[in-house]
């Protein structure tokens, strides 16, 4: 348990660690590319280490440059170079463990489906309770042999490698994980694969596939990938994770007198929803510098602001799905009502984030009501400390650490270690701004 209390103004600057989504993809594509891929700014977190471990079990080696875990070299073996490594072969299949990483589990399904060997992939209790039919179904349509071991459409998944063919597929939800799994499988298909989403999800996979030499074309909400003979090693620069930056953006905005410079924030337009929402709420955020790279990034100067409630819905949701918990905290601190709707995906993340945020905010004195896919936060009520159940969800823990900054009394998190999944240095970085 960790005890937190209200804060003086936050002052100073912070360098945001690498983007988790991009770090995962750099290891995945680097592993199936020919040659050595160097990843600058790699996120050394529990989730990303799960991806590295899966490929280690498939014969891929990685190394840190000069002992720096954020500078990574992936020794790729080409598209057909993966091979189960002993002692991870059991009952004629290789066993892969993904920890708490849903991204690893779903994207790896797309990689494993066309291989020449059988595999079983699953993670911890949280990952093994998340819906996997959303990737199983389209992969089966391509010819994949993939089954839920427990018969409940959840991991662990047993995948017998098979030949895949092309298809056109409309996803029922906008999900970068689903889209990416299909695109990765499409590299090995006999002909083109087309994926159309109801709204555009984050496009890190499309950008990085292009960097590795894949033939990918995107138009609106549709992406087409053609089969590849080979991918080639690349040099990847990982910007800071806007999902991690979100906690410091929110903290500075709601803590009176604060002014924080947040460096190296990825500003990809498919991920910048929190910046759009903050602006709609009246936030004072200044772009101090920016770079239009393969993955754009910027330094942001964030000042305390008198926030006002807003409505967050529809096509905006995929651009900030991971930031919605801390946006709910912003709503509690704002004047007026903040409504989050069309966010059913929050129910099937590391925890039921709608229920978790509603429970914790109510315990701290906020006025919150929920629906199947929604939260309504009536802002302005003073917050007070409470014991918070994090449900071992890193984003819930960090969101309530932000809420504690403006709460009277002590706020106690029942599990602070879960932040290691995405941001091991979070509490230290937050404390540094309070000095």
C-alpha positions as CSV (number, residue, x, y, z in Angstrom):
1,X,0.0,0.0,0.0
2,X,1.1,3.6,-0.7
3,X,-0.1,6.6,1.2
4,X,-0.4,9.9,-0.7
5,X,-1.4,13.4,0.3
6,X,-2.3,16.8,-1.2
7,X,0.4,18.7,-2.9
8,X,1.9,22.1,-3.2
9,X,2.1,23.5,-6.8
10,X,4.0,21.2,-9.2
11,X,7.0,22.8,-10.6
12,X,9.8,21.8,-13.0
13,X,10.2,19.6,-16.0
14,X,9.9,15.9,-16.8
15,X,11.1,13.7,-19.6
16,X,8.4,11.2,-20.6
17,X,9.5,7.6,-21.0
18,X,9.0,5.8,-24.4
19,X,5.7,4.9,-25.8
20,X,4.5,1.5,-24.8
21,X,2.6,0.8,-28.0
22,X,5.5,1.7,-30.3
23,X,8.0,-0.2,-28.1
24,X,6.0,-3.4,-28.4
25,X,5.8,-3.0,-32.2
26,X,9.5,-2.2,-32.6
27,X,10.3,-5.6,-30.9
28,X,7.7,-7.5,-32.9
29,X,8.7,-6.2,-36.3
30,X,12.4,-6.1,-35.5
31,X,12.2,-9.8,-34.7
32,X,10.7,-10.8,-38.0
33,X,12.8,-8.4,-40.1
34,X,16.1,-9.3,-41.6
35,X,19.1,-7.8,-39.8
36,X,19.6,-5.8,-36.6
37,X,17.0,-3.2,-35.6
38,X,18.1,-0.5,-33.2
39,X,15.3,1.0,-31.0
40,X,16.0,4.4,-29.4
41,X,13.9,5.3,-26.4
42,X,12.6,1.8,-25.8
43,X,10.2,1.6,-22.8
44,X,11.8,-0.8,-20.3
45,X,8.6,-1.8,-18.5
46,X,7.0,-5.1,-17.5
47,X,4.6,-5.2,-20.5
48,X,7.4,-4.6,-23.0
49,X,9.6,-7.1,-21.3
50,X,6.8,-9.7,-21.9
51,X,7.1,-9.1,-25.6
52,X,10.8,-9.5,-25.5
53,X,10.4,-12.7,-23.5
54,X,7.9,-14.2,-26.1
55,X,10.4,-13.6,-28.9
56,X,13.3,-15.0,-26.8
57,X,11.3,-18.2,-26.6
58,X,11.1,-18.1,-30.4
59,X,14.8,-17.8,-30.9
60,X,15.2,-14.0,-31.0
61,X,17.9,-12.3,-29.1
62,X,18.1,-8.7,-27.9
63,X,20.7,-6.6,-26.2
64,X,20.9,-3.2,-24.5
65,X,23.5,-0.8,-25.8
66,X,26.2,0.0,-23.3
67,X,23.9,-1.3,-20.5
68,X,21.2,1.3,-21.3
69,X,17.8,-0.6,-21.3
70,X,16.3,2.2,-23.3
71,X,18.7,1.6,-26.2
72,X,17.8,-1.8,-27.6
73,X,19.1,-3.9,-30.5
74,X,16.8,-6.6,-31.8
75,X,18.6,-9.3,-33.8
76,X,16.0,-10.2,-36.4
77,X,15.9,-13.5,-38.2
78,X,13.6,-12.6,-41.0
79,X,9.9,-13.4,-41.6
80,X,10.4,-17.2,-41.6
81,X,13.2,-17.3,-39.0
82,X,11.1,-17.8,-35.8
83,X,11.8,-21.2,-34.2
84,X,10.6,-22.6,-30.8
85,X,13.5,-22.6,-28.3
86,X,14.0,-25.2,-25.7
87,X,13.0,-25.5,-22.8
88,X,9.7,-23.8,-23.8
89,X,8.3,-26.6,-25.9
90,X,5.6,-28.7,-24.2
91,X,3.3,-31.2,-25.8
92,X,4.6,-30.3,-29.3
93,X,3.9,-26.6,-28.9
94,X,5.9,-23.6,-27.7
95,X,4.4,-21.9,-24.6
96,X,4.5,-18.1,-24.5
97,X,3.7,-16.1,-21.4
98,X,2.5,-12.5,-21.9
99,X,2.1,-11.3,-18.3
100,X,-0.4,-8.4,-18.1
101,X,0.1,-7.4,-21.7
102,X,-3.1,-7.6,-23.9
103,X,-1.1,-5.9,-26.7
104,X,1.5,-8.7,-26.7
105,X,-1.2,-11.4,-26.6
106,X,-3.3,-10.0,-29.4
107,X,-0.5,-8.9,-31.7
108,X,1.4,-12.1,-31.2
109,X,-1.7,-14.1,-32.3
110,X,-1.3,-12.5,-35.7
111,X,2.4,-13.4,-35.9
112,X,1.9,-17.0,-34.7
113,X,-1.1,-17.9,-36.9
114,X,1.0,-18.4,-40.1
115,X,4.1,-20.0,-38.5
116,X,5.2,-23.6,-39.2
117,X,4.8,-24.6,-35.6
118,X,2.2,-24.8,-32.9
119,X,2.1,-22.4,-30.0
120,X,0.1,-21.6,-26.8
121,X,-0.1,-18.1,-25.7
122,X,-1.6,-16.6,-22.5
123,X,-0.9,-14.3,-19.6
124,X,-1.9,-13.5,-16.1
125,X,-5.4,-13.7,-14.7
126,X,-6.3,-10.3,-16.1
127,X,-5.1,-11.0,-19.6
128,X,-6.8,-14.4,-19.5
129,X,-10.1,-12.8,-18.8
130,X,-10.0,-10.3,-21.6
131,X,-12.0,-10.9,-24.9
132,X,-10.0,-12.6,-27.6
133,X,-12.8,-13.6,-30.0
134,X,-12.2,-10.2,-31.6
135,X,-8.9,-11.4,-32.9
136,X,-9.7,-15.1,-33.2
137,X,-12.6,-14.5,-35.5
138,X,-10.9,-12.5,-38.3
139,X,-7.8,-14.7,-38.1
140,X,-9.9,-17.8,-38.6
141,X,-11.5,-16.1,-41.6
142,X,-8.0,-15.9,-43.0
143,X,-7.5,-19.6,-42.5
144,X,-5.9,-19.6,-39.0
145,X,-6.3,-22.6,-36.7
146,X,-6.8,-20.9,-33.3
147,X,-8.7,-22.1,-30.3
148,X,-9.4,-20.9,-26.8
149,X,-8.0,-23.5,-24.5
150,X,-10.7,-23.0,-21.9
151,X,-13.4,-22.7,-24.6
152,X,-14.4,-19.2,-23.3
153,X,-13.0,-17.1,-26.2
154,X,-10.2,-15.9,-23.8
155,X,-6.6,-16.8,-23.5
156,X,-4.7,-19.1,-23.3
157,X,-5.0,-19.6,-27.1
158,X,-3.7,-22.7,-28.8
159,X,-2.5,-21.8,-32.4
160,X,-1.6,-24.4,-35.0
161,X,0.3,-22.6,-37.7
162,X,-1.3,-22.7,-41.1
163,X,-1.4,-21.1,-44.5
164,X,-3.4,-17.8,-44.6
165,X,-5.3,-16.1,-47.4
166,X,-6.4,-12.5,-47.9
167,X,-9.7,-11.0,-47.0
168,X,-11.6,-7.8,-46.4
169,X,-12.8,-7.4,-42.9
170,X,-14.8,-4.7,-41.1
171,X,-14.0,-4.6,-37.4
172,X,-17.0,-4.2,-35.0
173,X,-14.9,-2.0,-32.7
174,X,-12.1,0.5,-33.4
175,X,-9.2,-1.3,-31.9
176,X,-5.5,-0.9,-32.8
177,X,-4.8,-4.3,-31.3
178,X,-7.3,-6.1,-33.5
179,X,-6.3,-4.1,-36.6
180,X,-2.6,-4.8,-35.9
181,X,-3.1,-8.5,-35.4
182,X,-4.8,-8.8,-38.8
183,X,-2.2,-6.7,-40.5
184,X,0.7,-8.7,-39.1
185,X,-1.0,-11.9,-40.2
186,X,-1.5,-10.2,-43.6
187,X,2.2,-10.1,-44.1
188,X,2.1,-13.9,-44.6
189,X,-1.2,-14.2,-46.5
190,X,-1.5,-15.3,-50.1
191,X,-3.0,-12.0,-51.2
192,X,-4.0,-8.6,-49.9
193,X,-5.8,-8.0,-46.6
194,X,-8.1,-5.0,-46.0
195,X,-9.2,-3.8,-42.6
196,X,-11.9,-1.2,-42.1
197,X,-12.8,0.2,-38.7
198,X,-15.9,2.1,-37.6
199,X,-13.5,5.0,-36.6
200,X,-9.8,5.3,-36.9
201,X,-7.7,3.8,-34.1
202,X,-4.0,4.5,-33.4
203,X,-1.9,4.0,-36.5
204,X,1.5,3.0,-35.0
205,X,1.5,-0.3,-36.8
206,X,0.9,1.2,-40.2
207,X,3.6,3.7,-39.8
208,X,6.2,1.1,-38.5
209,X,5.3,-1.5,-41.1
210,X,6.1,1.0,-43.8
211,X,9.4,1.8,-42.1
212,X,10.3,-1.9,-42.3
213,X,9.4,-2.1,-46.0
214,X,5.9,-3.5,-46.0
215,X,3.4,-2.4,-48.6
216,X,0.7,-0.7,-46.5
217,X,-1.9,1.8,-47.8
218,X,-4.2,3.7,-45.6
219,X,-7.3,5.8,-46.6
220,X,-9.7,7.1,-44.0
221,X,-10.6,4.2,-41.7
222,X,-9.4,1.5,-44.2
223,X,-5.9,-0.1,-44.3
224,X,-4.7,-2.5,-47.0
225,X,-1.6,-4.6,-46.6
226,X,-0.1,-6.8,-49.3
227,X,2.0,-10.0,-48.6
228,X,5.7,-9.4,-48.0
229,X,8.6,-11.6,-49.1
230,X,10.8,-10.0,-46.4
231,X,11.0,-7.1,-44.0
232,X,14.3,-5.3,-43.4
233,X,15.8,-3.9,-40.2
234,X,15.2,-0.3,-39.4
235,X,16.2,2.3,-36.8
236,X,13.3,3.3,-34.7
237,X,13.0,6.4,-32.5
238,X,10.3,6.0,-29.8
239,X,8.8,9.2,-28.6
240,X,7.4,9.6,-25.1
241,X,4.1,7.9,-24.3
242,X,1.3,10.4,-24.3
243,X,-0.7,8.0,-22.1
244,X,2.0,8.4,-19.5
245,X,2.3,12.1,-20.1
246,X,-1.5,12.4,-19.5
247,X,-1.1,11.9,-15.7
248,X,1.3,14.9,-15.5
249,X,-0.9,17.0,-17.9
250,X,-3.8,16.3,-15.6
251,X,-1.8,16.9,-12.4
252,X,-0.5,20.3,-13.5
253,X,-3.9,21.4,-14.8
254,X,-5.8,20.6,-11.5
255,X,-3.1,21.5,-8.9
256,X,-3.3,25.3,-8.1
257,X,-0.2,27.2,-9.0
258,X,1.4,24.5,-11.0
259,X,3.6,24.9,-14.1
260,X,5.3,21.8,-15.6
261,X,7.3,21.4,-18.8
262,X,6.7,17.9,-20.2
263,X,9.3,16.9,-22.7
264,X,9.2,14.3,-25.5
265,X,5.4,13.8,-25.7
266,X,4.3,11.8,-28.7
267,X,1.6,13.8,-30.6
268,X,0.4,11.4,-33.2
269,X,-3.0,12.6,-34.3
270,X,-4.5,9.2,-33.6
271,X,-3.4,9.5,-30.0
272,X,-3.8,13.2,-29.1
273,X,-7.4,13.1,-27.9
274,X,-6.4,14.2,-24.3
275,X,-4.9,17.4,-25.7
276,X,-8.1,18.1,-27.6
277,X,-10.2,17.4,-24.5
278,X,-8.0,19.5,-22.3
279,X,-8.4,22.4,-24.7
280,X,-12.1,22.0,-24.8
281,X,-12.1,22.2,-20.9
282,X,-10.1,25.4,-21.0
283,X,-6.6,24.1,-20.4
284,X,-3.5,26.3,-20.7
285,X,-1.1,24.1,-22.7
286,X,1.6,25.6,-24.8
287,X,3.6,23.7,-27.5
288,X,7.2,24.9,-26.7
289,X,8.7,22.9,-29.5
290,X,7.6,20.2,-31.9
291,X,9.0,17.8,-34.5
292,X,7.2,16.3,-37.4
293,X,9.0,12.9,-37.4
294,X,7.8,9.5,-38.4
295,X,6.1,9.6,-35.0
296,X,5.7,13.3,-34.2
297,X,6.5,14.6,-30.7
298,X,6.5,17.9,-28.8
299,X,7.5,19.6,-25.5
300,X,4.4,20.8,-23.7
301,X,4.3,23.6,-21.0
302,X,1.2,22.9,-18.9
303,X,-0.1,25.4,-16.3
304,X,-2.9,25.2,-13.7
305,X,-6.2,26.0,-15.3
306,X,-9.8,26.6,-14.2
307,X,-11.3,23.6,-16.1
308,X,-14.9,23.3,-17.2
309,X,-16.9,20.2,-18.0
310,X,-17.2,18.8,-21.5
311,X,-18.6,15.9,-23.4
312,X,-16.3,13.1,-24.8
313,X,-17.9,10.7,-27.2
314,X,-18.0,9.0,-30.6
315,X,-14.9,9.1,-32.9
316,X,-12.8,10.9,-30.2
317,X,-12.9,7.8,-27.9
318,X,-10.3,5.7,-29.8
319,X,-7.8,8.6,-29.6
320,X,-7.9,8.7,-25.8
321,X,-9.2,5.3,-24.6
322,X,-6.2,4.8,-22.2
323,X,-6.4,8.4,-20.9
324,X,-10.1,8.3,-19.9
325,X,-9.5,7.3,-16.3
326,X,-7.4,10.4,-15.6
327,X,-9.7,12.5,-17.7
328,X,-12.4,11.4,-15.2
329,X,-10.2,12.9,-12.5
330,X,-10.0,16.1,-14.4
331,X,-13.8,16.1,-14.7
332,X,-14.1,15.8,-10.9
333,X,-11.9,18.9,-10.5
334,X,-13.7,20.9,-13.2
335,X,-16.7,23.2,-12.9
336,X,-19.8,21.7,-14.3
337,X,-20.5,18.2,-15.7
338,X,-18.2,16.0,-17.8
339,X,-19.8,13.2,-19.7
340,X,-17.9,10.2,-21.2
341,X,-19.9,8.0,-23.4
342,X,-19.4,5.4,-26.2
343,X,-16.6,3.9,-24.0
344,X,-17.6,0.3,-23.6
345,X,-14.0,-0.7,-24.2
346,X,-13.2,0.6,-20.7
347,X,-15.1,-2.4,-19.3
348,X,-12.6,-4.9,-20.8
349,X,-9.3,-3.3,-20.1
350,X,-6.9,-4.4,-17.3
351,X,-9.9,-3.8,-15.1
352,X,-13.4,-2.6,-15.6
353,X,-12.2,1.0,-15.6
354,X,-15.7,2.5,-15.6
355,X,-16.5,0.7,-12.4
356,X,-13.1,1.2,-10.8
357,X,-13.0,5.0,-11.5
358,X,-16.6,5.4,-10.3
359,X,-15.9,3.5,-7.1
360,X,-12.7,5.4,-6.3
361,X,-14.0,8.8,-7.1
362,X,-17.2,8.3,-5.1
363,X,-15.1,7.2,-2.2
364,X,-13.2,10.5,-2.4
365,X,-16.4,12.5,-2.5
366,X,-17.1,13.0,-6.2
367,X,-20.5,12.8,-7.7
368,X,-20.3,10.1,-10.4
369,X,-22.9,8.0,-12.1
370,X,-22.3,5.3,-14.7
371,X,-24.0,3.5,-17.6
372,X,-23.0,0.5,-19.7
373,X,-20.6,2.6,-21.7
374,X,-20.5,5.9,-19.9
375,X,-19.5,8.0,-16.9
376,X,-21.1,11.2,-15.8
377,X,-18.9,13.3,-13.4
378,X,-20.5,16.3,-11.8
379,X,-17.4,18.4,-10.9
380,X,-16.7,20.8,-8.1
381,X,-17.2,18.7,-5.0
382,X,-14.2,18.8,-2.7
383,X,-12.2,15.6,-2.7
384,X,-11.0,13.8,0.4
385,X,-8.6,11.0,0.9
386,X,-9.7,7.4,0.9
387,X,-8.6,3.8,0.5
388,X,-8.6,3.2,-3.2
389,X,-8.9,-0.2,-4.8
390,X,-6.7,-0.1,-7.9
391,X,-7.7,-3.6,-9.1
392,X,-3.9,-4.0,-9.9
393,X,-4.5,-1.7,-12.9
394,X,-1.6,0.7,-13.6
395,X,-3.8,3.4,-15.0
396,X,-6.3,3.3,-12.1
397,X,-3.4,3.6,-9.7
398,X,-1.8,6.6,-11.4
399,X,-5.1,8.3,-11.9
400,X,-5.8,8.3,-8.2
401,X,-2.3,9.4,-7.4
402,X,-3.2,12.5,-9.5
403,X,-6.5,12.8,-7.6
404,X,-4.7,12.7,-4.3
405,X,-2.9,15.9,-5.2
406,X,-6.1,18.0,-4.5
407,X,-7.7,15.8,-1.9
408,X,-7.7,16.6,1.8
409,X,-6.3,14.0,4.1
410,X,-4.5,10.8,3.0
411,X,-5.2,8.7,-0.1
412,X,-4.1,5.1,0.1
413,X,-3.5,2.9,-2.9
414,X,-3.9,-0.8,-2.2
415,X,-1.4,-1.7,-4.9
416,X,1.2,0.8,-6.2
417,X,3.5,-1.8,-7.8
418,X,1.1,-2.3,-10.7
419,X,2.5,0.9,-12.3
420,X,5.6,-1.1,-13.3
421,X,3.5,-2.4,-16.2
422,X,3.9,0.9,-18.1
423,X,5.8,3.5,-16.0
424,X,8.1,2.1,-13.3
425,X,9.5,5.6,-12.4
426,X,6.1,7.2,-12.1
427,X,6.0,7.9,-8.3
428,X,9.6,9.2,-8.3
429,X,8.9,11.5,-11.2
430,X,5.8,12.8,-9.5
431,X,7.7,13.4,-6.2
432,X,10.4,15.3,-8.1
433,X,7.8,17.9,-9.2
434,X,6.6,18.4,-5.6
435,X,10.0,19.5,-4.2
